[in-house]
């Protein structure tokens, strides 16, 4: 029993809790904007999505063990604390449970979304697709994971207020694919090359990739702010935060090229993550304040 508990704990750590939290924030931000009640259906849908997302990220850990060890990762699979066969078994269990919960909540909409979420996650990491090995497929699949998460939250939350959810979902999914995916690669070049990846940093070089990351960060923030000003003014404060985060990423991308340590080279990615948290939390905070004052 103790061994099983340790394996489950390792599974949770391998799923990258910080990433899991931001996926749930995306889900609940979309649900909050959709205007539905926070009833049992919403919480069961969130549980299904969380299980599927954990499965997606642990599959990535199983498939990336060579690269992760080369990059100095301390996650359980890379350091040998969670055997890959055990992790694979737990992934299968989490996937089945997520599909079962989704079918019980909403077989018509949520179940296909969860299935697509799992499929995108596997295509990113596993054979024969190995989408992670090429910049184009990485961006496409990361974009898909973001769009599906916002769609699931919107569906579970009542399917109202479509335009604000659409603007938020598109902006933040582009943020994931056009900023986060690139920023992450900047600190992982050695391991990615060892794993046979053809990431933008390896194909285009570090200077071009840093420039693209900085431009994308600012353009996505500016585009979201412009669209919000024109079509959804309630999102203007949220979009302003994204633009500020984009500027911070651009500055860090330009100033950490010669970082002596991996921690320094990861600063642009950390700024990307911090901005994601800030945007989603602001959406939820404004929603809760509206409930209080309403």
N, C-alpha and C positions, 0 to 999 in steps of 0.2 A: 504493500500500500504506500509506503514511504517513497519507493522508487517511482511509482505511478505519479504521485504528487510532485516529485521533483521533475519528472518529464513534462507534466502539464505546466509547471512553473517555467521550465525552459522554453516550452512552446509559446507561452505568453510573452516572454522576453524576446524570443526570436521574431515575433510578429511586430516588433518595434513599437512599444506603447505610445511613443510620441506621435508616430504616424497614425496609429489606430485612433487616437484622440482626435486628430484633425479630420480624419474621415467621418467620425461621428459628428463633429462640429459642422461639417459640410451637410451631412444628412439632416441634422436638426435645424440648420439655418434655412434650408429649402423648405422643410416642414413648417417652420415658423412663418415664413413668408406666404406659404400657401393658405394659411388662415384656418386650418382645421383644428379640432379638439385634440388635446394631448391625452388621448384615451389608451386603453390597453392595446388596441390595434397598432397604434403608433409605436409603442414600446416593443411589442413582439416583432414588428417589422425592423426596428433598429437592431434588435438582437440577431435577426437573420442576416442583416447586412454586416454586422460586426463579425460574426462567425465566418462569413464568406471572405471578408477583407483579411482577417487573420490567416485564413487558409492561403490566400494569394501571397502574402508576404512570407510565410514560412516555406512555401514552395520555392520562392526566390532564394531563401537561405539555403535550402537543400541544393539547388542548382548552382549557387554561387560560391560554394565552399572554397574552391581553389582561389578565386579572385579575392574573397573576403580575407582569407589568411594572408595573402600577399599584401593586401592593403592595411593589415594590422587590425582587423575587426575583432572585437571582444564578444561578439554575440555567441550564444550557446553552441550552435552547430559548428562555427568556425573554430572554437576553442575545444571542441570535443566533449562538451558537457551534455549535449543532446545528440544521441546517435541519429544519423540520417534516416535509417529505416523506421525508427520510432517516430521521428518527426513526420515522415510520409504517412504513417498510419493515423496519426492525429490530424493531419491535413484531410485525409479521406473522411474521418469521422466528423470534423467540423463542416466539411462541404455538404455531406449528406444531411446533417442536422440543419444547416442553413436553408437548404432546399425544402426540407420538410416543414420548417417554420414558415417559409415564404408561401408554400402551397396552402397552409392552414390559414394564413392571414389574407392572401389575395392571389389566387392561382392564375387569374387572368392577366394581371399587370406585374405584380411584385415577383412572382416566380420566374418569368422570363428575364426580368432585370437581374435577379440574383444569378441565374444561369449564365447570362452574358458577362456579368462581373467576374465570375469564376473562370469563364473561357478566356477573357482578356488577360487575366492574371496568369493563367497557365501559358498562354501564347507568348507572353512577355518573357517568361523564364525557361519553359520546357521545350523538349524536342517534339516534333521536328522544326518548330517555328523559331525558337530562340530569338524572339523579337528584340531582346535587350542588346543583341550584338550589333545592331545597325541603328544609326541615329534616326532615320526616317520611321522605322517601325516602333522604336522606343517612344518617339513623340506621339505617334498615332495611338498606341495602346494606352499610354499614360493619359492622353486626352480622353479616350474612351472610359477609363476608370473614373475620371472626374465627372464627365457628363452623366454616366450611369448613376453615380452616387447622388447627384442633385436631382435627377429624375426620380430616383427611388424615394428620396425625402419628400419631394413635391407630391408624388403619388400617395405616400402613406399619410401625408399631412392634410389631404383633402382636395388636392388638384384645383386650387383656386389661385388667383393672382399670378397667372402664367408669365406675364412679361417681366416682372421683377425677378422671378426665379430664373427665367431664361437668361436675362442679362448677367445676373450674379453667376449662374452656372457656367455660361460661356467664358466670362472673364476669368474666373478662378480655374477653370479647366485649362484654358490657354496658359495661365500662370504656371500650372503644374507642368505642362508639356514644353512650353517655350522658355521657361526660366528654371524651374526646379530640376528637370531632367538634365539640363546643360550644366547647371551649377554643381550638381552632385558629381558629374564626370570630372570636373576640374581637379578634384582631390584624389581621384581613384585611377589615375592613368596607368600606373605600374601593374596593378592587379587586373585591370581591364585588358591590357595588352597580353598578359599572361593567359587570360581566359579566352583569347581569340576574338575579342570584341572589336568592332569597327565603329567606335564612338566618334562623335564630331571632333573631340579633342585629338584623337589619333589620326583621323582622316584629314581634317582641315588645319590642325595645329592649334596650339593654345591661344595665340594672339587673336586669331579669327573667332575662335569659340568664345573667348572672353568678350570680344566686341559684340558678337551676336547676342550673348546673354544680357549685356547691359542695354542694348537697343531694345530687345524684346521686353525687358522689365519696364522700361519707361513707356514704350508704345502701348503695352497692354493696360498699364495704369491710366494713361492719358485717354485711350480709347474707351475704357470703362467709365471714366469721369464724363467724357463728352456724351456718351449714350445716356448716362443717368441724367445729365442736365436737360437733355432733349426729351426723354421718354419716361423717366422714373425718378423724379426729384427726391423721393424718400431714400434713395440709395446714394445720394451725393456725398454724405459724410463717409460712407463705407468706401466709395470709389476714391475719395481723397486720401484715405489711409492706404489704399493699394498703390496709388501714385507715389506717396511718400516712401513706401516700402520699396517700390521700384527704383527710386532715386538712391536709396541706401544700398540696394544690391549693386547698382551700377558703380557707385563709388567703391565698394568693397571689391568688386571684380577688377577694377582698375588698380587697386592698391595692394592686392595680396598675391600678385603673380609670383613674386620671388620669396614667398613665405617659406621659412626654414622647416616648419613642422606641418603635419597634416591638419592639426587643429587650426592653424592660421589659414591654410588653403581652403578649409571648410567654412570659413566665415561667410562667404556669399550664400552658401546653402543654408546656413543658420539664419541669415537675414530673410531668405526666402520663406523658411518655415515660420519664423516669428511673424512675418507679415500675414501668412495664412491664418495663424491663430488670431491675430488682431482683427482681421476682416470678419471672420466668422463670429467671433465673440461680440463684436460691435453689432452685427445683425441681430444676434440673440438678445443682447442687452436692450437694444431699441425696441424689440418685440415685447420683452418683459415690461419695460417702462410703459409701453402703450397699454398693456393689460392693466397695469396698476392705475394709470390715469384715466383709463376708459371705464 
